[in-house]
Amino acid sequence: MTELLTHYPWLKSLWTLWFCLLFVGLIVWTMWPSRRARWTELGQIPMRDDADRMRLKD
């Protein structure tokens, strides 16, 4: 048990590094030029007017 406690700070730093790399990777994947247009379009969904939604249904 004491051996695990001696490695705790190192493991905590490793977990922080892994989480930061995962977060940056996710942001890069999302903002990649081929995907950016799609995410921009999806981001505009809440801004659409009800008339646009009715027009799309017809």
ZIBELBEL-V864274 format. One record per residue. N is the residue number from 1. RES is the residue in three letters. PSI is psi in whole degrees, 0 to 359 (999 if undefined). D_FIRST is the distance of its C-alpha to the first C-alpha in whole Angstrom. Layout:
n	res	psi	d_first
N	RES	PSI	D_FIRST
N	RES	PSI	D_FIRST
//
This chain:
n	res	psi	d_first
1	MET	321	0
2	THR	330	4
3	GLU	321	5
4	LEU	320	5
5	LEU	330	6
6	THR	334	9
7	HIS	354	10
8	TYR	312	11
9	PRO	321	14
10	TRP	316	15
11	LEU	324	14
12	LYS	318	16
13	SER	320	19
14	LEU	318	19
15	TRP	318	20
16	THR	316	22
17	LEU	315	24
18	TRP	315	24
19	PHE	318	25
20	CYS	318	28
21	LEU	320	29
22	LEU	316	30
23	PHE	313	32
24	VAL	319	34
25	GLY	320	34
26	LEU	318	35
27	ILE	316	38
28	VAL	316	39
29	TRP	318	40
30	THR	319	41
31	MET	7	44
32	TRP	138	45
33	PRO	324	49
34	SER	340	49
35	ARG	342	47
36	ARG	320	48
37	ALA	320	51
38	ARG	315	50
39	TRP	326	47
40	THR	317	50
41	GLU	316	52
42	LEU	329	50
43	GLY	340	49
44	GLN	353	53
45	ILE	314	53
46	PRO	339	53
47	MET	349	55
48	ARG	151	58
49	ASP	155	61
50	ASP	328	62
51	ALA	322	65
52	ASP	319	63
53	ARG	320	61
54	MET	322	64
55	ARG	322	66
56	LEU	331	63
57	LYS	327	63
58	ASP	999	67
//
